[in-house]
Amino acid sequence: MKQLLRKDWKNRIKDTVFSPLELLRAMSELTEEATRVMEFSRGLKKMGAKGAGEAALASRDITLDFGRAGTIGKHANRYYTFLNAWIQGLDKMARQFRQHPVRSTIKAVMSITMPSVTLFFINHDNEYYQEVPQWEKDIFWLVPYNEGRNFIRIPKPFELGILFGTLPEKMLAYFYDQDPKAFNKFGNTIRRNMFFDLLPDKDFYYLPPGIFPTAISVPTEMVANRSMFTGHNIIPRREENLEPALQFGAYTSELAKLVGKTIDVPPRMVDHVIYGYTAGLGRNVVGIVDRTMDQVGLVERTPKPGGTVAELPIIKAFVSRNPTAGQSTTIDLFYEEYSKAEGLYKSLKVKLDNNEEIPKLSKQDIARLQSLKAMRKATRELSEMRKISRQVQETKKLSPKQKKDILREIDRAQINYVRTLVGMEPL
């Protein structure tokens, strides 16, 4: 920020236009440093000039001190992004509760638990909230608007947000809503957000995902077909039986489609590699490449669904999209049950064909076998709806707004079909 302010107004405008990320970085630094300066000033007033050193140390610790690390920690942080931030976050939380247990607990309850409980009672009967992916519910406060159909996302504090926010939400769901699945996958949330993925995970060959250096985390996710951050499949189950080049969605880049078609790989994986290593900057570059290829005639760019605030830069990070079929909690659970039912059926068939003894089935297994025929029919119906959805995605005759509206209705139809099948109220 100092470097930016030292420049004349022409250079400031130039740097702001051509290096907007630098401006955002400077603004972020300014807001963080302002908090520390205020704390330092408060310390000087309290302790005087003789306590300047102590006030300076206290001002650094008012927010997470990323410079606080040992020799090993600094070296490891080169290979494991955010490792030191995770360590310092746990350390700061432990020190706060050790030094001021009562005060820290009261603050956490008032600032984290109370908003979480309030939003739980606002959202728990909302069908749209039920369809939001679980990972999103666990790490964000979701404030409803537009009659509860959309949500503003407010990030919860990392460790404290899980303990004092998400955990109480799970307890309320279990006891108040009588939801036996309230704690399903909560272990994944704790593992990812509190233990840096340093616990074994069956999807990663029972190795802790956190041991993989950042440089190879993306290839590891590709092999497992699962995002370490969201826990969702990179290639959804509904696309697993398609040809690799056809495994793409409404927002897959034209660059990824072209690469996928050329070398016969899933375009979703191509985008995952690019964004996994370059994050938001890569998305901006890919967008420019897509437009350039369209201009030179290398591809005919297909209009992406759009027309809502969820697509606007910066703002989209704080807005949850409308429930989509690809991220629907109900559809995800349905396909999990369907996969288990098919696996059970095939296993029993093999045993029967080999004249092996059939083990005693549980009530749950019997129920799965009884519902298998209906689930197979449902998967065929969902497949037909997805075909229509893909036709809408690929057409060049509709505007982004028209595509968005049509795809939203198709997504709603898929979600409501499964919700009705499992005895839930439709959206």
N, C-alpha and C positions, 0 to 999 in steps of 0.2 A: 504494500500500500504506500509506503514511503517513496519507493521508486516511481510509482505512478503519479504521486502528487508533485514530485520534483520536476516533472516534464512540463513543457509549455502546453497550452490548450490544444494546439494542432496535433501534437504527438499523442496527447491524451485521447483525442477523438479517433486518431488512427489506430491506436492500440486497442481501444474499446471495440471498434468495428472489426478489425482483423484478428484480434485475440480476445474474444469475449470470455473464454475460459479463464484467462489471466485476471480479468476484472472480477469474475465470480470468486476466484481464489482469494483475491485481495479483499473483497467484501467479507468473505468468511473469516479471514484472518483478522479484519477490523473488529467484527462482532465479538470474536473470542478474546482478543487483546483488550477490548473495552471493559469486559467483565473483570479481567485480571487487574487492569489499572484501577478500577473502582475498589477492588479488594485491597490493593496495595495502599491506596490513599486512606482507606478506612483503618488499615493497620498502622500507618504512620501517625494518624490522629490519636490512636489508642496508646501506642508505645513510644512515640517520639522518634527523633532521629537515631537514637541508639538502637532502636529495634528495627531499623531499615532492612537489615539482612533477614531477620525472621519474617518481616512483612512480605518481603520479596518471595521467600519460599512458600509462604501461605498463599500468595496470589497465584503462583504457578499451580498449586494444588486445588484451586477453586473449581477448575474444570479438569478433565482428564489430561495429565501431563505426559504427552507422547515422547518427550525427551528423557523420561525417567526409565532407564534400562541399564542392565549390566552388560558386560562384554559379550557373554554368550547370547543374551537376548537380542542385542543389536545385530550380531552376526546372523542369528536364526531368522530375524525379521526380513533379511534380504531374500530369503527363499520362501517364507510363509507370510504372505500379506496379512496384516491385521493381527499377527500373533502377539506383538507387544501391546497393542491396544486391548486385546482380550485379557492379557495378564494384568495390565494396569487397571482395567475395569474391575476385575475380581478383587485385586489388592485394595483398591480404593474403597470398594463396598465393605470389605472385611474390616479395614481400619476405621471407617465411619461407625460401624455398628459396635466395634470393640471399645472405641473411645466414648461414644454417646449412644448407647443402646436404646434408651427410652425415647430420646429426642429423634433419633433416626427412624425408629419404628413409627412414631406418630406422623412424622413428615411423609414417610412412604405410604402410609395408610390414607392420609388426607389427599396427597397429590396423585397417587396411582390407584389404590384400591377403590376409593370412593368413585372416581370417574368410571372405572371398569365395572363396578356394580351397577351404577346408574345406566350405563349404556347396555349392560346385559338385559335389564328389565325393559329398556326401550326397544331392543332388537330381538329378544328371544322368541317372539311370536311372528316376526317378520319373515315371510317365505323367501324374500329376496336375500336376506341376511343368511338364511340357511344354505343358500347355494354358493356363497362366497367361499373360496378355497380355505382350508383350515390353516395353512401356513400364514395367510393374510390376516385371519382373525387373531392368531397368536401373537403377532409382532406389531399389529396396528390397533389403535382405537378407531372404530368405524362409526362416524357420525352420519346418520341418515339425512337425506334431503330428497326433494322431488317425490314426496309422499312415500318415502322409504325405499324407492326403487334404486337409488344411487347412494354412494357413501363417500364422504371425505375421509381420507386416511391420515391419521396422526400417529407417527412412530412412537411406540412405547420405549422407555429406557431399556437398554439391553437386559442386564441381569436382574435388576430390580423390577422391570416390567413383567418379566416371566414369573417371578416369585410373588409379587404383590398385585399383579394385574391378571395375568393369564390363569394362574393357579386358582384364585378365587372364582374366576369365571367358570372354570371346569367344575369346581365344587358345587357352584350354584346349578349348573346344568345337570349334574348327577343327582343332587338331592331335591332341587326345586322342580326341575322338568322331568325327573325320573328317567333320565337318559343313561342307559347302561353303557353306551359307547362314548360317553363324555370325555374319557381319558384316552381314547384311541389315538395313537400317534403323538401323544403328549411327550412321550419319551424322546421322540425325534426332535421335538422343539427344544427340549432341555439339552439334548446332546449337541445340537447345532449352535444354540445361542449361549449356553453356559459352560460347555465342556469342549468347545472348539472342535467338535466332531472327533474327539479322541477316544470314542467308544466303538467297539466292533459293529459293523453294519452288514447284514446278509447280502444286500444288493451290491456291495463292493467286496465280495468274496470274504466276508467276515473280517475284513481289515478296517481299522479306523480311517475314515475319509480324511481326517485332519492331518494324518501323517504324510499325505501326498503333497509335495511342494507345489506352490501355486502354478509353476510352469507346466506341470503335468496333470493338474487337476482337471483341465478341460478334456484331454484324451481319456482320463479315467471316467469322467461322466459319460463320455460317448460310448465306452465299452459297456458301462452299466445301464446306459440309456436312462439316466436319472440326474436331475439337477440337485447338487448338494444343497443349494440354497432353499428351493421351494419344495423339494422332495417329489416333484411331479416328473413324469416321463417326458423326455425331450421329444420323442416321437410317440404320440398318444396311441393307446391300444387300438383305437378305431382305424388307425392308418398302418398298423404293423403288417397287414397282409397285402398292402399295395406295393406296386413296383417302387424301388428306391426313389426314382426321379419324380414320382407323384406324391411323395410324402412332404407336403407343404401346407401352410394354412393361409388365412386371409391376409396376414401381415408379413408373410415371408418375402424377402427382397427379390427383385428381378435378377440381381447378380447371383444370388444363391440358386435360383431356378435354372439360370443359364449354366452355372458350374455343375449343378446336379444332373442336368440333361446331358452335358458333355461327357462327364466321367462316370455317370450312373451311380450317384450317391444321393442320399436324402438331402434336399435343400434345407430342411430344418437343422440338420447337423452342420451344414456349411455356415448358416447364420449363427449357430451356437458357438462355433469355433471363433468366428470374427468378433462377436460381442463378448465372448468369454475372455478374450485377451485385450480388447480395446474399449469395452463398456460403452458409455454414452458417446464418446468421441467416434468410435467405430460406426455407430448408428448414423451419425451425421455424415460421415464419409460415404457410407453405403448409399444413403439417400442421394447424395450428389452423383455417385457413380450410376445409380439407376436412371436419374434424369439425363445424364450425359449419354448413356447407351441408347436411351429413347430418342434423343436429338440426332444422333449420328446414324440411326436406323439399325443398330445392332439388335435391339429388341423393341417390341412395341409395348411400352409400359402399360400394365393393367392398373386402372385406378384402384387405390386401396380404399376400403371402407373408412369413412370419416364423417366429420361434421359435428363432433361433440367436443366438449372441453377435455375429455380424456385423451385427446390426441395432441393437445397444445404442449409445447416444450415447457419444462419446469412444472407447470400446473399438473400435468399428467401423473407426476410422481405422487401427488397428494389426492388423486381421485381414483376410486375403484371403478373398473369398468362394469357395465351391466353384466349380470350373470351370463356366462357363455357355456355352451354345451361342452367345450373342451376343458373348462375348469370347474364344471358343476360338481359339487360334492356328492349329490345324489347319484348322478350318472357314474361318477368314479367308483362309488361304493357298489353300484349295480354291476359294473364290469368286474369288480373284484369277486363278487359272489358268483357271477357267471363263470369266471375262470376256475373257481374252486369246484363248482358243480360239474363242469366239463371234465376237469382233472379227475374228480371222484368217479364219474361215469366211465371214463376210459380205463382207469385202474381196475375197476370192478369187472369190466368187460374182458380185460386181459386175464384176470384170475379165472373167470368163468371159462374162457377159451382154453386155458391150460389145466382145467379141472382142479384148481387150487381152492383151498378152503376160504370162504368169504367171511371176513371178520364181522363182529357185531357192530352195527351202525348206530351212531348216536341219533337223537331226535333231530338235531340240526342237519346232519347228513341226509337223513330221510326226507326232510323238508326241502333240501336242495335238489335232490333227485326228482321229487314230485313237481317242483317248479321249473325244472330244466326245459321242458317243452315250451312253456310260456316265455322263458328267458331267451330261448333260441328265436322264437318269433319276434320278440322285442328287438333283438340285435339286427334282424333283417329289416325291420321297420326303420330303425335308427340309421341303418346303412343307406336306405333309400332317401331319407331326409338329408343325409350328408352328401349324397350325389347331387341333389338339388342345390345345396349350399355351395358345393364346389363349382357348379355351373355359374352361379351368381358371382362367385369370386373371380372366375376367369373371364367373364364377359367384359367387353370394352364398350358396351352400349349403355351402361348405367353410370350415373354420377356417383361419387363417393358417398354422398348423403343417401341416395336411393339404395345403394348396396348396404349401407349401415342399417337402414330401416328393415330391409328384407331379411338380412342375415340375423338381425335381432329377433324377428318373428320366427324364423326357422329354429334358432337356438331355444327360444321359449317353447316352441312346439316339442322339441326333443326332451327338454327338461320336464315339461308337464306330462308327457307320455310316460316317462319313467316314474315321476312322482305319483301319478295315478295308479301305475302298476304296483307300487309298493305301499299303496294306501295312504298317501300324503295328499294334502290340499294342493291344487295347482296354483301357479303364480297368478 
